[in-house]
Amino acid sequence: MRDKILIYILKFILISQIFSIGYLSVYFYSNDRVENYSEIIISGNILLDEDYYRNILDYSHFGNSISLNSIKTELEKHPYIAFANVKLNSQNKLIVYIQEKKINSIIVKNSLHHFITNNFEIISIENNTNIPHLPLIIYDDDISNNQPKNQNTIIAFKIIDLLNQINSELNKALSVINLSNENKLILTIRGILAPIIMTKTNLVEELLKLNEILQLENSIYSNQNIRYIDLRFNQQVIIG
């Protein structure tokens, strides 16, 4: 009998705790409304400035609900934003941290330039975007007729990742990855007037050769007589 009473007491305590947690959750969710923030502090943004993201927080977007959760949800609807952390500090300041999506390169879709993320998501470039220096991926088929993740974009992403590991400065100078030809690809690098010809298969070996020759032959950067640099041959680089 004593054991049964103890079990009933424990069940009662457990049920009370569940109701208490539920009540507090609803209370805090429904009471995180603020008529006017003394200040909105935004950080983490790169692609768009703070004023642009502040405009998203215009109360007219939220109707009768301006909870912190609804502000977070509204921000995360923007195609540039991967995650938003929103909180209110003791001075009634709205603190917003924005994590934008990782943009890997630029690609052409419907004759317009678009961002492509590291997850192969295509994003339209909005006006007033602070566009970082990114390589342009080119190939014959319009991306609108294909899935963003295809053989060409996979090869381009591999080149970007490999160059970043081999020589980050060389990766920053990469301007164009042209995959239009079925049997080869052509890189354009800022500071080097000659196009760089590669296969689509031996990426590691050929990029290592490119890095090595650029380290040894600084004259390549300024020589206007060089028409091309061909990396497709084993154990050698042909400079024409």
N, C-alpha and C positions, 0 to 999 in steps of 0.2 A: 504493500500500500504506500509506504514511504517513497519507494522508487517511482511509482506512478505519479505521485504529487510532484516529485522533482522533475520528471519528464515534462509535465504540464507547465511548470514554472519556466523551464528552459525554452519550451515552445512559445510561451507568451512573450518572453524577453526577445527571442529571435524575431517574432512577428512585429513587435513594437519597434525594433531597430529598423526593420525593412520599411515600415510606414514612416518612420522619422527621416530616413535617408531620402525616400521618395518625396516627402513634403519639403525638405530642404532644397532638393534639386529643383522642384517646381518653383519654390519661393525665389531662389537666386536667379533662375532663368527669367522669371517674369518681372523681377525687380532690378535687372541690370540696364534699365532704361535711363537715359540722361537727356534732359532737355537741351542743354548747351554744353559742349566741352570747352574748357578754358583754352585748350590748345590741342591740335592734332599733330603728333610727331611720327613721321614716317621714315623708315630706314630700310636698307637692303635693296632698294630699287636701283636699276642701272638703265634699262631700256627706255623707261619713261620717267619724267621728273616727278617730284613730290606733288606739285600742284595738280597734275593730271590725276593722280591717284586720289587726291583729296576731293576732287570733283565727283568721283565715284561715291564718296561718302555723303553726298548731298541727301538730306533727309527725304526729299521727294521720291527717292528711289525705294524707300522702305515702307511707304504708307503709314500705318499706325504702329508698326513694329520697328524699333530702333535698338534692339538688344545687341549686345556684343556678338552674339552668335549670328544674328542676321547680317551684321556688318562683315564678319568673316566670310559668310556665304556669298555675299554680294561681290566682295573683292575676288574671291576664288573663281567667280564666273568669267573673269577677264582671261582671254587666251594666253596672255604672257605670264600669268601667275600660277605657280605650282602649289604654293602654300602661303597662308597668311596667319600670323599670330596677332591677336587683338586683345588688349587688356586696358584697364583703367587704373591709374595710380591714385595715390592719396590726394594729389593736387587737382583732381578732376581732369587730368590730361589723358587723352586717348593715345595709347602707345601702339603703333602698328609696325610690325616687322614683315616685310614682303620677301618671299623667296621666288624669284622668277625662274622660268624654265631654262634649262641649259640649251642654248642655241649652238648648233654645231656648224652650220654653213647656210648659204643662201642658194636657192634653186628657183628656176623659172616655171611658173604655172600659169596657163592662159595668158601668156605673153607678159606677165607681171612677175616681179621678184617677190619671193616669199622666204620666210625663215623656215628651216627644217631643224627640229630638235634632235637631241641625242637618242630619242625614242622614235624617230622617224615620223614625227607629227609635223604636218604642214600648217604654218601660221601666217596669215596675212600681215604684212608690215603696215602698221598704222602711221598716220601723219605724226610728225614731231617725235618720232622714235629716235633715240640715240643709237644709231646703228654702229656696232663695233666692227673692227676689221675682221671679216670672215671670208673664207674661200667661196667662190661661186662654182657650183657643180653644173656642168653642161653635158647633155647628151641629146640625141636626135629626137626621141619620143617625148612629147609633152607630158609632164608628170600627171596631168589630169586624166590621161588615158591609161595610167598604170597605178599600181599600189606604190606609195612612197618608199616602202621598203622593198627594193628590188636589187638585182645584181649590180647595177651601176652605183646606186647610193651606198650599198654595202662596201664596194671597193673604195669609193671616195672616203667613207668614214674610216676605213682601215688605214688609208694614206695619212689622214689627219692624225689619227692616234699614234701611228708609227713615227711620223715626223716629230710629234710632240715628245716622244720618248728619246728619239735619236738626237734631236737638236731643236729645242723649243723656240729659239730665235728664228730658225729656218721655217718652222711651222707658222710663226706669226707673219712671215713674209709671203706665205703661200697665197696667191691671188685667185687662180683658176685651176680647176681640175676638169679637163675636157675629155670626156669618154665617148665622144661621137663616133670614133672609129671602132670597128668591131674587134680589131686585132691589136690595138695599141691605145695608149692614153698619153695626153700631153699636159704637162704642168707649166704654169706661168708663175714665176716668183719675182716679187718686187726687187729691183736692183740688178736683175740678170736679164739682159736684153734677149738672149736666145731662149727659145722654147726647149723644154726638157722632155724627151721621148722615152716612154717606158712600156713594158708589157703590162698586162693586167693580172699576171700570175706571180711573178717573182718580185713582189713588192719589197720585202725585207732586204733582200740582197741588193736590189737596185737603188733603194733609198740610202743604204749604207755606203754604196759606191759614190752616190751623189754627194753625200756629206763629206766623204773623204776627199774627193777632188776639189770641193769648194774650200776645204781647209787648206789644201796645198796650193791651189791656183787662185789667188785673190784677183788676178788680172781678168778672170772670167766675168767678174761683176761689171767691168767697165769697157770690155773689148767689144766694139761695135761691128767688128768683122766676123764674129762668130754667128753662124746662121742657126745652129742647133747643137744640142748635147744629147747624144743617143746612149742610153744605158742598157740596151736590150741584148748586148753581146757578153758572153761569159768572159770573165777575167779582164775585161777591157771596157773603156769608155771612148766613144768616137765623138770628137768635137769637129764639126764641119764648118 
